[in-house]
């Protein structure tokens, strides 16, 4: 029973890019510090604000097509971040850079959940 619990927990961690990144960094002694370190680059924050405005506009118009476009851009950005995280962890050790990218990925996951909620709002 204990082994099944461990396997399920490992699967949950490895399935989520954010949790996987956090775990891989913890193996290197790096705390991602999601709760206490929310500092982000200005360009990333500006992109987040633009996407949030686009989300609000799409919800106001009940425009599912625009939500799909927004999700496609988000997924492209997520794949790019995941690739950059892998480069930071697999190449020359850049744990600080990887931690920053994992925090960015966390923001994108939250935004993806907000898009899901937007679809539910439109469909209701």
C-alpha positions as CSV (number, residue, x, y, z in Angstrom):
1,X,0.0,0.0,0.0
2,X,2.9,2.4,0.9
3,X,4.6,1.7,-2.4
4,X,1.4,2.4,-4.3
5,X,1.1,5.7,-2.5
6,X,4.7,6.6,-3.4
7,X,4.2,5.7,-7.0
8,X,1.1,7.8,-7.3
9,X,2.8,10.8,-5.7
10,X,5.8,10.4,-8.0
11,X,3.4,10.2,-11.0
12,X,1.6,13.3,-9.9
13,X,4.9,15.2,-9.5
14,X,6.3,14.1,-12.8
15,X,3.1,14.8,-14.7
16,X,3.1,18.5,-13.8
17,X,5.8,20.5,-15.4
18,X,5.8,23.0,-12.4
19,X,6.0,20.2,-9.8
20,X,8.6,18.3,-11.8
21,X,10.8,21.5,-12.1
22,X,10.4,22.2,-8.5
23,X,11.4,18.6,-7.6
24,X,14.4,18.6,-9.9
25,X,15.6,21.9,-8.4
26,X,15.1,20.6,-4.9
27,X,17.4,17.7,-5.8
28,X,20.0,20.4,-6.5
29,X,19.3,22.1,-3.1
30,X,17.3,25.0,-4.7
31,X,14.1,26.2,-3.2
32,X,11.9,27.7,-5.8
33,X,10.2,29.8,-3.1
34,X,6.8,30.2,-4.9
35,X,5.3,31.8,-1.8
36,X,8.0,34.3,-1.0
37,X,9.6,35.1,-4.3
38,X,7.1,36.5,-6.8
39,X,9.5,38.9,-8.5
40,X,9.2,38.7,-12.3
41,X,10.8,40.5,-15.2
42,X,8.9,43.6,-16.4
43,X,8.4,42.2,-19.9
44,X,6.9,39.0,-18.5
45,X,4.5,41.0,-16.3
46,X,3.5,43.2,-19.2
47,X,2.7,40.1,-21.2
48,X,0.6,38.8,-18.3
49,X,-1.3,42.1,-18.1
50,X,-2.0,42.1,-21.9
51,X,-3.2,38.5,-21.8
52,X,-5.4,39.3,-18.8
53,X,-6.9,42.2,-20.7
54,X,-7.5,40.0,-23.7
55,X,-9.2,37.4,-21.4
56,X,-11.5,39.9,-19.9
57,X,-12.4,41.3,-23.3
58,X,-13.1,37.8,-24.7
59,X,-15.3,37.0,-21.6
60,X,-17.1,40.3,-22.0
61,X,-18.0,39.4,-25.6
62,X,-18.5,35.7,-24.8
63,X,-16.0,35.0,-27.6
64,X,-14.9,31.3,-27.3
65,X,-12.8,31.6,-30.5
66,X,-10.7,34.3,-28.9
67,X,-10.3,32.2,-25.8
68,X,-9.0,29.4,-28.0
69,X,-6.5,31.7,-29.7
70,X,-5.4,32.9,-26.3
71,X,-5.0,29.3,-25.1
72,X,-3.0,28.4,-28.2
73,X,-0.5,31.3,-27.5
74,X,-0.3,30.3,-23.9
75,X,0.4,26.7,-24.8
76,X,3.2,27.8,-27.1
77,X,4.7,29.9,-24.4
78,X,4.5,27.0,-21.9
79,X,6.3,24.7,-24.3
80,X,9.0,27.3,-24.8
81,X,9.4,27.7,-21.1
82,X,9.6,24.0,-20.5
83,X,12.3,23.7,-23.1
84,X,14.2,26.6,-21.5
85,X,13.9,24.9,-18.1
86,X,15.3,21.7,-19.5
87,X,18.2,23.6,-21.0
88,X,18.9,25.2,-17.6
89,X,18.8,21.9,-15.8
90,X,20.5,19.7,-18.4
91,X,23.2,22.1,-19.7
92,X,25.5,24.2,-17.7
93,X,24.0,24.4,-14.2
94,X,21.8,27.5,-14.0
95,X,19.6,26.7,-11.0
96,X,18.6,30.3,-10.4
97,X,17.5,30.7,-14.0
98,X,15.6,27.5,-13.9
99,X,13.9,28.6,-10.7
100,X,12.8,31.8,-12.3
101,X,11.4,29.9,-15.3
102,X,9.5,27.5,-13.1
103,X,7.9,30.4,-11.3
104,X,6.9,31.9,-14.7
105,X,5.5,28.5,-15.7
106,X,3.4,28.5,-12.5
107,X,1.9,31.9,-13.5
108,X,1.0,30.4,-16.9
109,X,-0.6,27.4,-15.4
110,X,-2.8,29.7,-13.3
111,X,-3.7,31.7,-16.4
112,X,-4.6,28.4,-18.2
113,X,-7.0,27.6,-15.3
114,X,-8.5,31.1,-15.7
115,X,-9.1,30.4,-19.3
116,X,-10.8,27.1,-18.4
117,X,-13.0,29.1,-16.0
118,X,-13.7,31.5,-18.8
119,X,-15.0,28.7,-21.0
120,X,-17.2,27.5,-18.2
121,X,-18.6,31.0,-17.8
122,X,-19.4,31.3,-21.5
123,X,-21.0,27.9,-21.7
124,X,-23.2,28.5,-18.7
